[in-house]
Amino acid sequence: MLIYDRAGKLVACTNDDALKPLGYESVKKFFSLHNDISEIFIQKAGYIASYDNLPWVLFLFHNILPQNKVLVQCGSNECEFLVKTTQLFSQDMNTIGVTFEKVVNNDIAAIAPTKEKTQIQPIKTKFKQYIDSKEHETSKENDLEKFSNEFRLEYEKSISFIYDFTANVKAKKELLSGDSAAIEAAKLKKIAENFRLFNIARTLETIENGEPNAPLLFSQIDKLQKKLMPYIKKHTKSPQNLSIAWDDAVKQKVEFDPNIAAENLGLPIELINEFVNDFIEQIKESKDLFDNAYKKNDIKTIKETAHKLKGAAINLCIEPIATKLRELQHNDDLDAMPKILIEFWGIYKGLIEAVR
């Protein structure tokens, strides 16, 4: 397994044969030939690759594509590989485990690393074309349909991404008005460009250059949120009961063997036990988050929190927790959330007893 951070930097590797599915005898051998694994990915719509301002691993962190696949040159053919991810538990959730699996019916026998680095034909990406084009500088502030089509996203998911971004900008209001405004603006500008929010990106660039344009920025953000809000409201439901009866949770029996996770991850059992204790603490902290999100009709936060916790549960081989979190993640009925959350809490109680 390769472990990456959000910047696309390889921070660790749990086994030296992690790249064997791609035809390389060892990770060490691969990086003697290449600087980064994205060098062998072919840029093509529907596949993960690195673009300007968008490292390839961000596709995995944000689930940008319907299916995580990469395209690699296999001799004279282009071969598909599934990219499987494991959400590694850490306090800030800024790392992710990655493995590759051959897509059935694709012949990868022809893959063989050579002494020369793979040559990727220079491509002026769609991001750059769109940003640099004078034609689009005066176009609509954001074209959700084009954004959705280019990355083959569901229209609903596009809106969700953009709304989350606007909320993130508003959460940084003090930073964007203070001494670190230029640094924060530079980070946010890249994301705004990727989302086709060019007016906002240009305002962020002026802040990056030292102009005090935070009021204009937040005016633009408010305007965009008003545009998106009808859709957001349309896809949420008001709960009949604004509180979760956590005390009703009945403790469930949970079987847990840390040796299984230790073997799967290739890590010492002592470290697995430490991860499990941290995971239990993370679940405990998530209780208030779930509760507050439910009170605010915020089904998206509930689903995203469940998704993050699920990755850690799968990684640690705690299947009962993972199964209930998966149900929570894919449930779109806000009225059904309390029952699922209470059942989840009962399993959580059982996990605490199992690890004592």
C-alpha angles and dihedrals in degrees: 000000000000117000118210135181125221092266090062095254119144104233101172146354123212096197134018095225094059091116097049091106086062092052101260119125093215142002088239091056092049094053091048085065102034139036096213136009092236087071090080095046116102115225107236134141112272095023133095117252138138117273133178108295091358119089112205094245091064087071086063098043092050100032089233097166127052089238127021104234136149129201118222131182108249106187104294093344136075111233130198125225128186115230110217118199134202118197103226113212114242134141095260099029091227099138133068134190118231133196131168130226129188115246110239115260093021113118111222097167091105094063112111127156115234131201091256121073116253109266113227113197109241109257125191096220126227089246092060095041091052095046096045097043113109089206092065097042089081096036127106116307091250133357106208094182093055091044090051094047096047093055095031092239127154110258089238092055091050091056090046092053093049094046090051089051092052090050090051091052092051090050088059094053095121093046092050090053097044141066094292094050095114093053094048092044092053091054094046094044092065092053092047090053091051090052091049091245093142100162089052091044091053092050090049089051091055089052089048087055092054103265116137095234100138093117090056091047094053091045088057091046092051091049092051093046090053088054092051098039098082089060094045091051092046091059098048130074130212113242118233090219120040098203137063115231094223092166089065091067111118115213112249126207111253126188115207130175114184090196090072094056091043091055094045094049097036091234133132114269090235089062091048090054089051090051091050092052090049090048091052089052090049091054090049090053091047091063094080091042092054091045095050093044091052092050089053094048086244102153091162094063091048091052094045093048090049090050093053093047091045091059091056092046092052091046091053092043094241094147101176091056092043092051094052092045090051089054090049093048094053098041113108097178109096091193089061094051098087093058093048093045092050090050089048090052091052090055089047089056089051091050091055090055092045094057097046 
